[in-house]
């Protein structure tokens, strides 16, 4: 009789753990943890990660159209370069038409 109670307890515990794991996986899969701010467009992105050695790596972060190069170590984060304009999106300069003088 007591073996039956323990077996049911273990099966119920395993079922709950499986359900929790499934919910966590679904939350990550559909992006419930890191929803963007209002408007739906993400403003922050990790562009590239380059390992330097076993403990340090360079991370290129983009916020809006500006990029920042950060050196991450085990106990520190150092901004190596800041305010890099995204080379993919050209700045919004007015176009010059042939024959028009400025």
Beta strands, then each sheet from edge to edge (+ up, - down):
strand 1: 44-51
strand 2: 57-63
strand 3: 66-72
strand 4: 77-85
sheet 1: 1+ 2- 3+ 4-
end
